[in-house]
Amino acid sequence: MTMPSPILATAFVAAVAAVLAMRAAVVAASRKSMVRVRSRKRQPANLNTQS
């Protein structure tokens, strides 16, 4: 408690890193979900057209 500035700095850096990691995870998850939805929509259509 005698040196709050380094503690605050490390906490701030950790918070920023966590936010960036969460944003990257959300973007990756949204991209994967979009790809999965598109592939699911395309596959039945392709199977229907082939049959």
C-alpha positions as CSV (number, residue, x, y, z in Angstrom):
1,M,0.0,0.0,0.0
2,T,3.0,2.3,0.3
3,M,3.4,2.3,-3.6
4,P,-0.1,2.4,-5.1
5,S,1.1,3.7,-8.5
6,P,2.8,0.5,-9.7
7,I,-0.2,-1.5,-8.4
8,L,-2.6,0.7,-10.3
9,A,-0.4,0.6,-13.4
10,T,-0.2,-3.2,-13.4
11,A,-4.0,-3.4,-12.8
12,F,-4.7,-1.1,-15.6
13,V,-2.4,-3.0,-18.0
14,A,-4.0,-6.3,-16.9
15,A,-7.5,-4.8,-17.5
16,V,-6.5,-3.5,-21.0
17,A,-5.0,-6.9,-21.8
18,A,-8.2,-8.7,-20.6
19,V,-10.4,-6.4,-22.7
20,L,-8.3,-6.9,-25.8
21,A,-8.3,-10.7,-25.2
22,M,-12.1,-10.6,-24.8
23,R,-12.6,-8.6,-27.9
24,A,-10.3,-10.9,-29.9
25,A,-12.2,-13.9,-28.5
26,V,-15.6,-12.4,-29.4
27,V,-14.4,-11.5,-32.9
28,A,-13.0,-15.0,-33.4
29,A,-16.2,-16.6,-32.1
30,S,-18.4,-14.4,-34.3
31,R,-16.4,-15.3,-37.3
32,K,-16.6,-19.0,-36.5
33,S,-20.3,-18.8,-35.9
34,M,-20.8,-16.9,-39.2
35,V,-18.8,-19.5,-41.0
36,R,-20.7,-22.3,-39.4
37,V,-24.1,-20.7,-40.2
38,R,-23.0,-20.1,-43.8
39,S,-21.7,-23.7,-44.2
40,R,-24.9,-25.1,-42.7
41,K,-27.0,-23.0,-45.0
42,R,-24.9,-23.9,-48.1
43,Q,-24.6,-27.7,-47.4
44,P,-28.3,-28.5,-47.4
45,A,-28.9,-26.4,-50.5
46,N,-26.0,-28.1,-52.3
47,L,-27.4,-31.5,-51.2
48,N,-30.9,-30.6,-52.4
49,T,-29.7,-29.4,-55.7
50,Q,-27.5,-32.5,-56.3
51,S,-30.3,-34.9,-55.4
